[in-house]
């Protein structure tokens, strides 16, 4: 499928430089924490691609940013099976991530992404 896809436009540079390049590790999912020792990540690349681990599967997609507004496109993922609780958490995470609308940083450097379902809180890995 990717052979037919066009490359995404690079995100605009409205201060989103701090978002780019680092691997962000999910610390809190919608205000409810995450399963102990699960490893959910997000990396936003300069070319507009997004990728990471959902705790079970690798995922990939696109993103754009203008000012403090953040949009993350529909994610594709690998199809490995894991424990039902991890699969449920991963589904909730990806669904929330795809509804991202804005981002901000806390005073101690955590990344907060506002989504339709609630906040996602990340730290640099």
N, C-alpha and C positions, 0 to 999 in steps of 0.2 A: 504494500500500500504506500509506503513512503516514497517509492520511485515516482509516483504521480503527484505527490504533494509539493506545494510550493513552500519555500522557506518563509518563516514568519518575519514580519518586520521587527527590527530591533526595538526594544522598549524605549520610550522617550526618556530623556534624562532629567526628570523633574525632581532630583534629589534621591532617586532610587539606587544610587551607586552602592550604598551600604547593603542593599538587598542582594546584589549580584556576586556570584562566585563562591560564596561561603556555603558550606553544608549546614543547614539549620536542623536541629534535632527537636522534635515535638516534645514539649514538656507537659502541656495540658490540652485536652481535647474537649472543647465546649464547656469548660468549667467543671469537668468531672474527672480530671486526671487521666492517666493511661495505665494499661496493664503493666505491672512490674516487669522489667527487663525486656519489654517490647521496644523495638528500635524503629521509629518512624522519622523519616527525614525529608527535607525539601532543599533542592538546589535550583536557583534561578540563574540561568546563564545570560550573558550579554547579548547573545543572538536571538533571545526571545524564547528559548526552550526551557522547560521545567522538567525536573526528574527527581526521583527519590525512591525511598523504600516505604511501603505501607505497613511494614511489620511482618509481612509474609511475601508479598509480591513487589517487584520493581514496577514503577509507573513512570509515565512520560506524557508530555503535552506542551502547551505554549502558555505564555504569559505576556501581559502588557501593563505598563504603569504610567500614569500621568499625575503629577503632584503626589498626593497621598492616596489616590485611587489605584486599586490593584484589581486586575481581571486575570483569572486563570481559566484557561479553556478546558474542555472535556478531556479527561485523562484516559489513556490507554494503559493496559498493564499486562504483565505476565499472568499465567493462569495456574499457579501452584496452589495446592490445597494445604491448609494449616488447621490448627485447632479451631473449632467453631468460634470461640471467643475472640481469637485474633482476627479471623475473617470478618466478624461483625464489626470490630473496632476499625479495621481497614476500610470497610465499606462506608462507615460513618465519617471517617476522616476524609476519604476521597470525595464523597458527596459534599461535605462542608467546604473543602478546598475549592471545588468547582464553582461555589457560590461566593467566592471572595469578592469583597467590594472596596476595602480600604486596608491600609496598614499604618502602624505607628511603632515607636520604640519606647520601652519603659526607661526610667532613669538608670536602671542597672544593665541596660543593653539587650533585654529580651525583645524579640520581634512579636508583635501582636497583629494577627490578621483577622479583620472583622468578616464574618460570613453570615449568611441568612440564618444559620442554626445556632450561632454563638461564636465566641472567640477561639482562635487557635493561638497557643503561646509556644514560641520556639526559642531556643538558645543556640548560639554557634557551637558546633561540635568541636 
